[in-house]
Amino acid sequence: MAGLHIPELIAALRTVLPERVAPYALHEPLFAGQEWRYVKECIDTGWVSSAGEYVGLFEASLVKHTGAAFAVAMVNGTSALHMALLAVGVRPGDEVLVPALTFVATANAVSFCGAVPHFVDSDAASLGVDVAKLAHYFSNSLARSGGGWVNRRTGRRIAAMVAMHTFGHPVDLDPLAALCAEYAIPLIEDAAESLGSYYKNRHSGRHGVIAALSFNGNKIVTTGGGGALITGDQNLAARIRHLSTTAKLPHAWEFSHDEPGYNYRMPNINAALGCAQMEQLAGFVERKRRLAKRYEAALEAVSGVHFFVEPTYAKSNYWLNAIILDQPSMTARDDVLAQLHQNGILARPAWKLMNSLPMYSGCPSMDLSCAERLAASLINLPSSVSLEPSHA
């Protein structure tokens, strides 16, 4: 593409990546603490399923780190989103506002509730929800109905807003929370990628009614597969804990269930892995932020592309580092990706926009011009903690 010399880009990236045999994966887990000891204890004692002390210890570590009042560990991030939506009252036939630029789990969780995703645009400063544009859209597209708001075109109730913190960079939460409060729309934070990220010195996930986390193998902290919900609402936490444990009523021996529930609780053996990972989280974030600074410096002199830096209000975990082509073009983007892969740098594009997927192509959406530009220009770079030495 005009202005970008791909060999120059590759040369700049090689000044950041450590000298070793390629390929450089996008994001690999790092096990450098007590993982083996804690997991072995689960195996030795037989406490490998959802009953076991590590589940509670893991939830306590999330509470301590995020400052949230309550945490409930889940089997994965998608199940956490599903529970969050059900907990705030999303019903079949409702619409839920979600970014078009997100991982498919965000939209899928809405579908699990029998609801319809309603796609909103992103902004270039955070890669998340464009709050100002959304406010204007609300004034033209929503209508009062009873005690809530509906989509003027479809008549469906707007039941919730899910804001995703893209690649670990927090959305501008204060104005978004104020907008949602004005319209009485519950705000859910999809914080799957933002553990260790802060918005104005407050951990992400603490501005909405509830937030979902993910601990998939590629996340900054992993439990192999896993997720969690954090919230400040005790009743909400209790409701989720009950519903995600097959809605089983406590009893010494009887299996009594009072409603259809879900088998979504995290196993103890996964939580044990998570406890060891959480002990290293501060160091992981420090190393990832140093890696981002080195990428930023190395790419300053490369024309035709710029490194994405955290919003001014945020301290991000830089879960995935990103570059943005100055001239959006799917063809040019894919050419860059192909040449990076040929050189062992396993970069990837952003996700396909949700409204472009066949199962969601007919869903309502606002103008998505910024998300479309980002999809045609954004490339994620290798971001593993191990790419940065443990000490500067």
KAQUI-V766505 format. One record per residue. NEAR is the number of other ideal C-beta (glycine too) atoms within 8 Angstrom. Layout:
BEGIN
NEAR / NEAR
END
This chain:
BEGIN
10 / 5 / 7 / 16 / 8 / 9 / 6 / 10 / 14 / 12 / 8 / 12 / 14 / 7 / 7 / 10 / 10 / 4 / 3 / 4 / 2 / 7 / 7 / 10 / 8 / 12 / 10 / 7 / 6 / 9 / 8 / 4 / 8 / 8 / 11 / 7 / 8 / 13 / 12 / 8 / 9 / 15 / 9 / 6 / 6 / 6 / 10 / 9 / 8 / 9 / 6 / 14 / 7 / 15 / 15 / 7 / 10 / 17 / 12 / 9 / 12 / 15 / 13 / 6 / 11 / 12 / 7 / 14 / 8 / 12 / 13 / 12 / 14 / 16 / 11 / 11 / 15 / 10 / 13 / 16 / 17 / 13 / 16 / 15 / 18 / 10 / 11 / 13 / 8 / 12 / 10 / 6 / 8 / 14 / 14 / 17 / 12 / 16 / 17 / 14 / 13 / 13 / 7 / 9 / 10 / 16 / 13 / 9 / 14 / 15 / 10 / 8 / 14 / 7 / 15 / 12 / 14 / 13 / 16 / 15 / 15 / 16 / 13 / 7 / 5 / 13 / 13 / 14 / 15 / 10 / 12 / 8 / 12 / 15 / 10 / 8 / 11 / 11 / 7 / 5 / 9 / 11 / 7 / 7 / 8 / 4 / 3 / 10 / 12 / 13 / 13 / 8 / 6 / 9 / 7 / 10 / 11 / 17 / 14 / 15 / 14 / 16 / 15 / 16 / 16 / 13 / 12 / 14 / 15 / 16 / 13 / 12 / 14 / 8 / 10 / 16 / 11 / 8 / 12 / 13 / 7 / 6 / 10 / 8 / 12 / 11 / 13 / 17 / 17 / 13 / 14 / 15 / 15 / 15 / 14 / 12 / 17 / 11 / 13 / 8 / 5 / 8 / 11 / 14 / 13 / 12 / 11 / 14 / 9 / 14 / 16 / 16 / 15 / 12 / 16 / 10 / 7 / 8 / 13 / 13 / 13 / 13 / 13 / 8 / 9 / 18 / 18 / 16 / 16 / 15 / 13 / 6 / 10 / 7 / 6 / 13 / 14 / 8 / 9 / 14 / 9 / 10 / 13 / 14 / 12 / 7 / 11 / 10 / 8 / 3 / 7 / 3 / 3 / 6 / 5 / 7 / 9 / 5 / 6 / 3 / 12 / 9 / 8 / 11 / 11 / 16 / 12 / 16 / 13 / 13 / 17 / 16 / 14 / 18 / 14 / 15 / 15 / 12 / 9 / 12 / 13 / 7 / 8 / 14 / 11 / 8 / 12 / 15 / 11 / 10 / 14 / 12 / 8 / 10 / 13 / 10 / 7 / 11 / 14 / 7 / 5 / 12 / 8 / 11 / 12 / 7 / 12 / 11 / 5 / 8 / 10 / 4 / 7 / 13 / 6 / 14 / 14 / 13 / 14 / 12 / 14 / 12 / 13 / 11 / 17 / 9 / 11 / 9 / 10 / 7 / 6 / 11 / 15 / 9 / 10 / 15 / 12 / 8 / 10 / 13 / 11 / 6 / 8 / 8 / 14 / 11 / 12 / 7 / 10 / 7 / 10 / 6 / 13 / 18 / 11 / 6 / 11 / 4 / 5 / 11 / 8 / 3 / 11 / 9 / 10 / 10 / 7 / 13 / 7 / 12 / 13 / 10 / 10 / 15 / 14 / 10 / 13 / 14 / 15 / 13 / 13 / 13 / 13 / 11 / 9 / 6 / 11 / 10 / 5 / 5 / 3 / 3
END
